Amino acid sequence: MRIDKNNYYLDIAEAVSERGTCLRRNFGAAIVKNDEIISTGYVGAPRGRKNCCDLKYCLREKMNVPRGERYELCRSVHAEQNAIISASRRDMIDSTLYLVGKDYNTSEYVQNARPCALCKRMIINAGIKKVVIRNNKKEYTTIDVNDFIENDESLEGIKGY
């Protein structure tokens, strides 16, 4: 049986996530417009800097920082950010960002995954129209990026996701 387009692109984002270098969670992203992949990205330190997998530690993990908080302590650039950096805004307008996250230790899908506050701001400014996030191998959640604009949790000081 042929898989649907969303799962096809989610499978590609999942393959991209396997390049991730985080010791907590590895995400992969693919930006798609008109059935064409515009760019991909995975979690990793900026080019030329050592990755957490090379250093053998994660500062946020050492400090027991909860998921979705204190990203200024993180060495990595997020998958969504790397995918956005690698594309032109013109190409991203009205596109879809596909996102898959897996736990480093268990290889299980990250439950209730959402872009962090900074990634949401970048997704909005990139002109991306929707985000599709894998829940498990067959199911996914689709988010209209307008929801990030209309439900601005930063006004209420909500942390995490």
Helices and strands as residue ranges (DSSP letters): H 5-17, E 25-33, E 36-42, H 52-55, H 59-62, G 71-73, H 79-85, H 89-92, E 96-103, H 117-126, E 130-134, E 140-144, H 146-150, G 153-156
